[in-house]
Amino acid sequence: MPSVFRAPFPSEADELYDSGVGDGRGYWEDDAYIGRAPIGPIMPETAKKVMEPQEAHSKVLKQRFLEMRERMHSSPDEAALATLDEKHPTTFVAGNKKAYACGAQLLRTTMPHLAQIQSLDLDTVGELLKVIKDSCLTRGEHLVGTMSVWVWSLLARLDDVGTMNNDEVYAIREFGKRAVLVQLSLHDPAGAAQLEQVQRDAEAERVPTNGSTTDTVANGHGLNLSANQALPDEKDTILSAAGNTHATLDMIILIIGEVFGQRDLLEFRRQWDVAGDEPDRPTDLAVNDGALTSH
């Protein structure tokens, strides 16, 4: 065998350059060889790539959230604030099971009012999010549309993550992790159970670095709710219970990941499987006479 191997020279007929017959690369004209133009339209270099549906949905959702956050940080209208009744309290007393049960029932049955959310202080917002995390974001329980509006509104009422202390950032991160856990339980219950036990062990070992875990009382209307109030009729929600749950969990993970800086949680967002299917999406919000409603 020869010590040096070489590839054979390409066999191209010289006639291609003389006649141009069979040459798809170009042609001769006025003693110049001209390359053929590409077939079909040419996309400009500055043309934007086609955005995937889920990416476009996420972009719009984030923009709507930032607009809602700006509105939630405005001063409440005095006239609207005066119309709030006992079903729209601006205070929450934490620290006992009865208060948590009443708070959870309120979040399930009563749509929030714009002036009500605007008047909540950040301690109260944190306590209500904790009620949602502990009592409502649980494996095997679907989220009603009313709960979705509360989650969206309370997250929008929070300050920028750059102004939060360590405990506040920890709380919002745990809220996002709970959403990841519940989402996982819908597809892998056994894996979710193991992950939940790990999180419980970690929470039991944690000691707050600042702030307080004692009762929180905000000035305003008191919470006075009957624990046996009826839940809203299922027909009142446009999305199915399962669809609304999927959409709300996805919204929580997206907002906490993108807006509150917990970007590692975004890895757990479920990708849309079938491009032709209409995806589940978070309940859209509208403000009608100061009331936050879903549609």
Backbone torsions as a table, in degrees:
resi	resn	phi	psi	omega
1	MET	NA	142.8	179.5
2	PRO	-66.9	150.4	-178.3
3	SER	-78.2	-16.9	179.7
4	VAL	-126.3	127.7	177.2
5	PHE	-105.6	140.8	175.6
6	ARG	-138.2	150.1	179.4
7	ALA	-77.0	150.9	178.1
8	PRO	-68.9	150.4	177.7
9	PHE	-67.7	144.4	178.1
10	PRO	-63.2	138.4	-179.0
11	SER	-96.8	98.2	177.5
12	GLU	-120.0	130.2	-178.9
13	ALA	-72.5	130.0	178.9
14	ASP	-64.1	-19.8	-178.3
15	GLU	-63.5	-24.3	-179.4
16	LEU	-58.9	-38.9	-177.3
17	TYR	-77.3	-20.1	-179.1
18	ASP	-90.0	-47.5	-176.3
19	SER	-97.1	-29.5	-176.4
20	GLY	80.1	-3.4	-178.5
21	VAL	-71.8	124.8	179.0
22	GLY	82.6	1.7	179.8
23	ASP	-96.0	108.4	-179.9
24	GLY	-86.7	-2.7	-175.5
25	ARG	-88.0	-27.8	-178.2
26	GLY	-179.0	-167.5	-178.4
27	TYR	-156.2	160.9	178.4
28	TRP	-92.6	138.5	175.5
29	GLU	-155.8	125.1	-178.9
30	ASP	52.9	49.2	177.8
31	ASP	59.4	24.6	176.6
32	ALA	-129.9	139.0	178.3
33	TYR	-91.2	118.3	-173.4
34	ILE	-112.3	127.6	177.1
35	GLY	-72.0	140.6	-178.5
36	ARG	-70.9	145.8	178.0
37	ALA	-70.9	147.2	177.1
38	PRO	-60.7	146.5	178.2
39	ILE	-82.4	132.0	178.1
40	GLY	96.7	171.9	-178.2
41	PRO	-68.5	149.8	179.6
42	ILE	-103.1	122.2	178.2
43	MET	-77.2	130.4	177.7
44	PRO	-64.5	152.4	-177.8
45	GLU	-62.7	-28.3	-177.7
46	THR	-85.5	-1.3	-178.6
47	ALA	-64.5	136.4	-179.6
48	LYS	-78.7	144.3	176.6
49	LYS	-71.5	154.5	-179.6
50	VAL	-67.6	126.8	-177.6
51	MET	-83.5	134.9	178.3
52	GLU	-65.3	147.7	-177.8
53	PRO	-55.3	-42.7	-179.2
54	GLN	-67.2	-37.0	177.9
55	GLU	-65.1	-42.2	178.7
56	ALA	-65.5	-41.0	177.9
57	HIS	-60.7	-44.0	-179.3
58	SER	-64.1	-40.3	-179.5
59	LYS	-63.1	-45.5	179.8
60	VAL	-66.4	-41.5	-179.0
61	LEU	-62.5	-43.0	178.8
62	LYS	-63.3	-40.5	179.2
63	GLN	-64.7	-41.5	178.1
64	ARG	-63.9	-37.9	179.4
65	PHE	-64.5	-44.1	-179.7
66	LEU	-63.8	-36.1	176.1
67	GLU	-67.0	-40.6	178.5
68	MET	-67.2	-37.8	178.3
69	ARG	-61.2	-42.6	178.9
70	GLU	-61.2	-38.9	-179.8
71	ARG	-71.9	-36.9	-179.1
72	MET	-68.6	-20.0	179.5
73	HIS	-95.2	7.3	174.0
74	SER	-82.8	159.3	178.8
75	SER	-70.4	137.8	-179.5
76	PRO	-68.5	148.3	176.3
77	ASP	-70.5	129.0	-176.0
78	GLU	-62.0	-40.1	-179.5
79	ALA	-65.8	-42.4	178.6
80	ALA	-67.1	-36.2	179.6
81	LEU	-64.6	-33.9	-179.2
82	ALA	-70.7	-19.7	-178.5
83	THR	-87.4	-6.1	-178.3
84	LEU	-66.8	134.4	179.8
85	ASP	-107.4	-168.9	-176.5
86	GLU	-68.8	-17.0	176.5
87	LYS	-81.5	-7.2	178.5
88	HIS	-128.0	66.4	-177.6
89	PRO	-72.6	156.9	175.3
90	THR	-115.8	20.5	177.6
91	THR	-140.7	156.3	176.4
92	PHE	-147.5	128.6	179.5
93	VAL	-101.8	116.5	-178.4
94	ALA	-101.3	163.4	172.7
95	GLY	120.5	-7.1	176.4
96	ASN	-141.0	157.4	-173.7
97	LYS	-64.4	-36.2	-178.7
98	LYS	-64.9	-42.0	179.1
99	ALA	-63.8	-40.8	179.3
100	TYR	-66.6	-38.4	179.1
101	ALA	-64.8	-43.3	178.4
102	CYS	-66.2	-39.3	178.5
103	GLY	-64.2	-42.5	178.7
104	ALA	-64.3	-38.6	178.6
105	GLN	-66.3	-39.1	177.2
106	LEU	-60.4	-44.9	-177.6
107	LEU	-67.0	-25.6	-179.9
108	ARG	-85.1	-25.0	-167.1
109	THR	-115.5	-17.3	-172.4
110	THR	-125.1	124.1	175.5
111	MET	-67.9	137.1	178.8
112	PRO	-71.8	156.3	177.0
113	HIS	-104.9	144.9	-177.8
114	LEU	-56.5	-48.7	-179.8
115	ALA	-64.5	-31.9	178.3
116	GLN	-63.7	-48.1	-179.8
117	ILE	-66.4	-41.1	-179.2
118	GLN	-62.3	-28.6	-176.6
119	SER	-91.1	-6.0	178.8
120	LEU	-71.9	135.9	173.2
121	ASP	-82.8	166.4	-172.2
122	LEU	-67.6	-30.2	175.9
123	ASP	-63.5	-42.5	179.3
124	THR	-66.1	-41.2	177.7
125	VAL	-59.5	-43.6	179.2
126	GLY	-63.0	-39.9	179.3
127	GLU	-67.0	-39.8	179.8
128	LEU	-67.6	-38.7	175.5
129	LEU	-64.1	-34.6	176.9
130	LYS	-66.7	-38.6	176.4
131	VAL	-61.4	-44.8	179.3
132	ILE	-61.4	-43.9	-178.7
133	LYS	-63.4	-44.4	-174.1
134	ASP	-82.4	-32.8	-172.0
135	SER	-106.9	-22.9	-172.3
136	CYS	-117.7	-36.0	176.8
137	LEU	-85.1	75.2	-177.1
138	THR	-126.1	153.4	179.7
139	ARG	-64.2	133.0	176.6
140	GLY	87.6	-0.5	-179.7
141	GLU	-114.6	128.6	178.9
142	HIS	-84.1	156.2	179.6
143	LEU	-100.9	127.7	177.1
144	VAL	-80.0	165.1	-178.0
145	GLY	-60.4	-35.7	178.8
146	THR	-60.3	-42.1	179.0
147	MET	-63.5	-38.0	179.2
148	SER	-61.9	-41.0	179.6
149	VAL	-65.4	-40.2	177.8
150	TRP	-62.3	-45.9	-179.8
151	VAL	-59.9	-48.4	180.0
152	TRP	-58.7	-45.4	-176.5
153	SER	-68.7	-43.8	-178.0
154	LEU	-67.4	-39.4	176.8
155	LEU	-63.2	-38.0	179.1
156	ALA	-69.5	-24.3	-179.5
157	ARG	-78.2	-18.8	-179.4
158	LEU	-67.4	154.7	176.8
159	ASP	-77.6	172.8	175.2
160	ASP	-60.7	144.1	-176.4
161	VAL	-61.4	-25.7	179.8
162	GLY	-67.4	-17.7	180.0
163	THR	-98.6	-2.7	-176.7
164	MET	-84.3	150.6	172.3
165	ASN	-85.9	178.9	-174.1
166	ASN	-61.2	-41.7	-178.7
167	ASP	-67.0	-36.6	179.9
168	GLU	-68.5	-40.7	176.5
169	VAL	-65.1	-40.8	178.3
170	TYR	-60.4	-42.2	-177.9
171	ALA	-64.4	-44.2	-178.9
172	ILE	-69.2	-32.7	176.5
173	ARG	-67.4	-41.8	177.9
174	GLU	-63.4	-34.2	176.6
175	PHE	-62.7	-43.8	177.4
176	GLY	-65.8	-39.3	178.6
177	LYS	-64.8	-35.1	177.8
178	ARG	-66.0	-38.3	177.1
179	ALA	-62.2	-40.3	176.9
180	VAL	-61.9	-42.4	-179.2
181	LEU	-63.0	-46.6	-178.7
182	VAL	-65.5	-40.0	177.8
183	GLN	-61.4	-42.7	178.0
184	LEU	-62.7	-37.2	-177.8
185	SER	-64.9	-23.3	179.0
186	LEU	-73.4	-18.3	-176.7
187	HIS	-121.6	-25.6	-179.7
188	ASP	-144.0	79.2	-175.9
189	PRO	-58.4	-39.7	-178.0
190	ALA	-65.8	-44.4	178.6
191	GLY	-64.6	-37.1	179.1
192	ALA	-66.0	-37.6	179.3
193	ALA	-63.5	-41.3	178.5
194	GLN	-66.2	-43.0	-179.7
195	LEU	-64.8	-37.2	179.5
196	GLU	-64.3	-39.1	179.3
197	GLN	-65.7	-38.8	177.7
198	VAL	-62.7	-42.6	179.6
199	GLN	-65.9	-38.4	178.6
200	ARG	-63.9	-41.6	178.3
201	ASP	-63.1	-39.6	-179.8
202	ALA	-67.8	-39.4	179.3
203	GLU	-67.3	-34.4	-179.2
204	ALA	-67.4	-28.4	-178.6
205	GLU	-87.9	-14.0	-174.1
206	ARG	-81.5	139.9	174.6
207	VAL	-117.8	128.1	-179.4
208	PRO	-57.7	139.7	-179.6
209	THR	-86.3	-27.5	175.3
210	ASN	-155.8	177.5	-176.5
211	GLY	81.0	-165.8	-177.2
212	SER	-144.7	149.3	177.7
213	THR	-105.6	11.1	-179.9
214	THR	-81.7	-178.2	-176.9
215	ASP	-58.6	144.0	177.5
216	THR	-117.1	126.3	179.4
217	VAL	-127.0	123.5	177.6
218	ALA	-106.5	149.0	179.2
219	ASN	-71.7	143.4	178.2
220	GLY	141.1	-155.8	-179.5
221	HIS	-70.8	148.5	178.5
222	GLY	-85.6	160.7	179.1
223	LEU	-90.2	119.7	-178.4
224	ASN	-137.6	90.8	-176.1
225	LEU	-128.6	140.9	174.3
226	SER	-79.4	133.5	-175.8
227	ALA	-71.5	-14.2	-177.5
228	ASN	-107.1	25.1	176.1
229	GLN	-62.7	145.2	-178.9
230	ALA	-75.2	145.6	176.2
231	LEU	-74.2	157.2	178.5
232	PRO	-62.3	150.0	177.0
233	ASP	-64.2	142.8	-178.5
234	GLU	-63.3	-29.0	-178.9
235	LYS	-68.7	-15.7	-179.9
236	ASP	-75.9	-13.1	178.8
237	THR	-101.0	134.3	-178.9
238	ILE	-73.9	-45.2	178.2
239	LEU	-80.1	149.9	174.0
240	SER	-65.9	162.0	-179.5
241	ALA	-59.2	-44.7	-179.8
242	ALA	-66.9	-43.8	-179.7
243	GLY	-63.7	-41.3	178.9
244	ASN	-66.2	-36.6	178.2
245	THR	-63.6	-47.9	178.5
246	HIS	-58.5	-45.3	-176.3
247	ALA	-66.5	-41.0	-178.7
248	THR	-67.5	-42.0	178.4
249	LEU	-63.0	-40.7	178.1
250	ASP	-64.2	-39.8	178.1
251	MET	-63.1	-43.1	179.9
252	ILE	-60.6	-47.8	-178.2
253	ILE	-63.3	-41.3	-179.5
254	LEU	-65.0	-49.3	-175.6
255	ILE	-67.3	-44.4	179.9
256	ILE	-67.9	-34.8	178.3
257	GLY	-72.2	-47.1	-174.8
258	GLU	-81.7	-46.4	-171.8
259	VAL	-88.0	-38.2	-176.1
260	PHE	-100.6	13.6	168.3
261	GLY	78.7	8.4	-179.3
262	GLN	-95.2	63.5	-169.2
263	ARG	-67.8	-20.8	178.5
264	ASP	-66.3	-23.6	178.5
265	LEU	-69.8	-22.0	-179.0
266	LEU	-63.8	-23.0	178.8
267	GLU	-64.5	-19.9	-176.7
268	PHE	-95.4	1.7	175.1
269	ARG	-66.2	136.8	178.4
270	ARG	-79.9	135.7	179.7
271	GLN	-82.4	146.6	176.2
272	TRP	-67.5	130.0	-171.9
273	ASP	-83.1	-51.8	-173.7
274	VAL	-112.0	121.8	-175.8
275	ALA	-65.1	-29.0	-176.5
276	GLY	-80.7	-16.8	-178.5
277	ASP	-78.3	148.4	174.2
278	GLU	-78.3	120.5	-174.7
279	PRO	-74.8	154.1	170.1
280	ASP	-67.3	144.9	180.0
281	ARG	-143.2	153.9	178.9
282	PRO	-60.9	151.3	179.3
283	THR	-60.7	126.5	176.3
284	ASP	-70.4	148.1	-177.2
285	LEU	-114.5	146.0	173.8
286	ALA	-138.4	154.2	178.3
287	VAL	-109.1	111.0	179.6
288	ASN	-116.0	110.1	-177.7
289	ASP	53.4	38.2	177.3
290	GLY	88.3	-11.5	-178.5
291	ALA	-92.3	136.8	175.9
292	LEU	-86.2	122.3	-177.8
293	THR	-128.2	158.9	177.4
294	SER	-104.4	149.9	176.1
295	HIS	-155.1	NA	NA
